[in-house]
Amino acid sequence: MDNKTNLKRPTLFKDWFLNNRFTIFLLNILLFFLIIFLFEQISFILNPAWMFFCAILPPLLLALVQYYMMNPIVDFFEQKLKVPRTVTILVLFLLVLGALIWIINSLLPIIQNQVDALIKNWPNIWDTSVKTIQNLLHDPHLKGVKSNINSVIDSIEKTLFKSWQDTGTAALTNISSAVSVITMIFMTLLTAPFVLFYMLKDGHQLNGYLTKFAPRRWQDSFSRLLHDINEAISAYIRGQITVAVWVGIIYAIGYNIIGLPYGSALAVLAAFMLLIPYFGTFIALIPVLIIASITSWGMLINVLIVFAIEQTIETRFISPIIVGNKMKMHPITTILLLIGASAVWGLWGVIFGIPIYAVVKIVVSRSFNYFKSVSRFYNDEDLFEIGKENQTKLDLGDKND
C-alpha cells in the first residue's frame, strides 16, 4: 500500500501547469512581451543608440551588398591561386571604378535623356491612354462596365495628382530635410568604399571572432548558426542582384530591337523593380504596356512577345541556375510575407522582408531544436519509458498487496 502512495499519478496541477507544453509556451510568450514592455519604458535611453545605428546603417548596407558580390572572387583568388586578399581587393576596386566611369560616360547620358523625356511626356502619354480606353468603351458591348472603368481612372488620376502635390509641398517646406538627405547620400558614398575594403580584407575572420564570446559548449553551434545566416543572406543578395542585371540586359536588348520608345529607361526600371519578388515584374510592366498601347497595336504585341521570352529565359535558366531554391521558401509564404511587410514598413519592408525572415527563421528553428534537445517536454521517448517504468512499479505494488 505504501508503494501505491509513493507512486501515485501526477496531480492536475502538475499535468495542466508544471508539465504542460502549452502552458510553458504561453509563459514564454508572456516573458517575451514583458521584455518588450520594459524596453518601451526605457526608450529614452535607447533612442540615442537607435539614432547612432540609423546613421551608420546606409554605408553599412551599401558596403554589405558589394561585399557579398565581391567576396567569392576574393576567396577564390586567395584559396585557389594564393593571391593576397589586399591585391585582389585593389584590382576589383580599379575594375569597378573603370566600369563606373564607362557607365557614366556611355550609358548614363542615354538613360538620363530617356528618363527626362519620359517624365516630360508622361502626362500626354497618360491622357492618350485614357482617351484610347474611353474610345473603346463606346462599344455597346462594354456599356455595362464603362462607368466602373471611368471611376477607376478618375480615382487613379486623383491619387497620382495628390501624391505629386504632397511630394512637391514636402520638397518645398522641408528644405532642411532635403539637405540632410543629400548629406547622408554624400557621406554614404564617401565612407562605403572604406567599410567595404575592410569587410573584404577581414570579413572572413568575423565568424571566429564572434564565436569566442559564446560559452565553450555552445561555440560549435553558434559558429554553424552564423555560417547559415551568412549563407542565407549572401544567397539572396547575390541571386537577386545577378538576376536583376540579366533581366535588365534582356529587356534592353528586346525593347531596342522592337523599337519601343524609352526602351533603355524602361529596362533599367524593370531591373530595379525585380528586387521586389513576384510583384516587381508586373509593376514595371504597367508603363511599358501603356506606352506600347498608345504607339501601335503591333508594338503592344511585340512587347508581350519580349515579355514572354524574358520570362521563359528567367524562369527556365537564370533563376534556377543562379538562385535555385536556396531560401527554401514556399511561394505562398513569400507573397504573404511581402504583403504583410509592405503594410507595416512600406517599401523597406518589401525590400528587406525576405532576408530578415530568412535570418529569423534560422535563429528560431535552431533555438527550438536546442530547446527540444534539452527539454523533457519534447523528449517523448524518455517520457514513454518513464511512464512504462512507473506503470510496472504500480503493477508490482498491486501484486504485493
Phi, psi and omega in degrees: 000327179294325178297322178297321181293320183285332185251023181290153188294157181301153180282170177298326179298317179289320182294317188262352181231300186288320185249026183254125183296318183296321179295316178297322178297316178296321178296321177296319177297318179300316178296322180299311180289332175295320177295317178300317179299319179294322177296324177297325181289336180248031182298332180296336176277325185276340182301314177301321178296321179294319178296320177297317180296317180296329180289322183268352184293315183303308179296327178295316180295315180298317178293324181295318179299314180292328179298314181291337177279326185265333188300320177302324179292316180297317179297319181298312181293328179286316186279321185269319186252359177060033177273132179303144183300320183299319180296313180297319181297314181296320178295318178298319179299318179294320178295317178295319178297318177296320178296320179296318179297318179295317179297316182295321183277330188253303188274321186300317178300321179296311181295320181297317179298318180293320179296315179299316179294321180295316178295320181293321185266358184299319177303317178294321178297318181294316180297319180296318179294322178295317179296323178298317179295319181294325177294322177294329183288349177289349176297128181302332181289339182257014183298327183291331183258001184298313182297321180295316180294320177298320179294323177295316179298315178299319179296318179296318180297317179296319180295315179297317180297317180295320180296314179295322179295315179295321179296316179296317178298316179296322180294325181282325185270342183243060180295322179297322177295320179297319178296319180294323178294316178298320178297318179297317179297316180297315180294326178295312180293332181281320186267336183302318179299323179292318177298318180297319181302312183285333173297313180292326183285317187239002185296330181291346179267355186294322181301309180296325180294315181290328182297331181298335182279347179277153174304151187302321183287345180256358189296320179296314180295320180294322178296317177295323177298312179298322179295317180295320178296316179298318180295320181295315181293316181295320179297319181292311184294310181297319181296311183296315183291318180296315178296320180298319179296314180294321178295318177299319179295316181297314180295319181299316178295313182295314181295323180286330176294317182277353177077032179290130176301140180060033186298317182294318179296319179291329176292319176297319177300318179297321180295316179292320182290341178293342176295345172263104185300147175067303187278330186299320181300316183283330175295316179292338182283338184299305179297330178296314179295323179295313180295319180293322183292326179275347177282301177186161177292327176296322177295322178297318178295319179297320178297317179296325177293316178298318179297318180295319178295316180298316180296322178295313180295317182294311186283332183269329188237304190293303183297314178299323183284316187275312185265311185065219178237043184292331180283340178054050179240133176288143180305323179296318177300317180297314182296313179297322179296318179295319179297313181294317181294322178293326179291328184270313187242005177071219183297322179296324177294323178293320184286316187258000184298316184291311178297324177295318177299319180297318179294314180297321180298316180296314182296314182294316182295319179291320178296320180293319178297321178294319179297320178296324183287332183255349183261135179285350180289337180248001177271076188295326181294318179295319179296323179294318179294320178296319179296319178296321180294317179295320179296322178297318179296320178295319179294321177295324178295321178295321180293322179296326178290000000 
